[in-house]
């Protein structure tokens, strides 16, 4: 085990989620430079780190505001001093619309919609706030998630937004699949032409996703990009070719608590820490000290190690570091991260928006 991992285990116990602030800052600088070079504003998605402290670092580096997935995240960020927030999610229901109205008094808010039902509800929030609310139309160009499915639907919804008192049509929100940029361009060109015919200005054309950092200049007419995972990175981003191992800022320190068989071991980090997300990866994490080990199964509090391919195998009590498949889910598992810099522990970082799923 490394000396740093041993100190973390002694001071904080395991499993512990550790973030290297040097790597975080390098990732922020690198991706901001990529967006600048592509002529795009960077509007990072904070669902990855859920920390106003880290969001401020992103804005100080040049980001144009932030993206939140849920109102709870936006409330925490606004309380932390962030004042330009895009919520990339349909907001529905009287309670949530009241929360949105309150947020409009604290920060510049932009929200997404993909239906008339959502738009009509947003009008009530704007009226309650006594302010105009910017709305972008979410478009589906192949992810098969949220979003209108045709350029005609996008134009029709934009017209409805523009005609609704208290709302302003601000543009389009897209998340193109990495292999569907040509189709996305066709969709966007048709939607933009329809918007022009309707006399509507598409001020914001927002694309998203850390895997799409490889395609920053692909959509002609885009104005901003919403990367999230890049601040920490993980095995999924390594597989996508947008991060190297040295760009991964987060690892889980975990203790080997059992070696009941010659070729197997048990970690004290299971699905409640590493998550069961795989996203095409083999196993559930990369063990840095023993890269030939496979975290091949999880129960809630156990990570199952297959050590059959390891020339050097960990012993009971050894502390190892595991790079997760999907870091966004890992961060939402804990209240605080152990922060390190220059190989030394420098404190803890609160995951302030943890669990804010609504």
C-alpha angles and dihedrals in degrees: 000000000000120000091240093052090050091051091049091051091049095047102036107014125228146320091042128164109226127196124196106215093197090060092043092055092046090051092050092050094046097050094042087055091050091052092046091051090050092050092243130130113238113229103176121209109236096197086095099060104014090203127126087202092061093039089058090052088055093049092046088054090057108278117151100231124300142275123234127189098206138026091246090062091047092051092053092047093048090049087052093056103265108140109179110062134169116196105204095198139084108262113209138166134052095265095051093044089054089053090050090052090053091049091053088066091056106038143013102267131199120180137189128234135179102178142048088241091060093045093051091052092049089058089064092052091051091049092050091049094045089225138104114258122212113224128191123198112237112223130198113218098168111316090099091216123105122336142083112286104217136043089238091058090049092053093046092051091046089054090051091051092049091049094050116095112243095020130097124197105234105174145271133319117207138174105189118197108245091250098044105067095116090053089045090054091052091050093047095047091052093046093048092050090051092048091051090051087053091051093247125141118220099212095165125045103173124189124184152200137072091241086059092061083095088063103042095134096038099098111064107215098029115140104186144012130218110209118170117165094048092086090068106008125197143194091291092059091045089054090049089056096240098105140038126213090259089057092061106104099181131065133163114235106216135174125229100235100174140027097177093154134037093245102031139068140174127230123203089234116087137157092308088065110022094034124221093256113124107165092194095316123132109243128346105286147345116263103216097201093047108027092173090061115099123216088209103166141016138205121182097279102011133077111199115220124204104202098173093112095046121106089191116038129196120247131223109286095024115135116221134181120234124199105211129228094230115022096184091068092045094056091054089058097068140051096217140021123219104238121213133180129181090000093303133106109249101175142279132306119212118231088218099179095044113144094008091138096153 
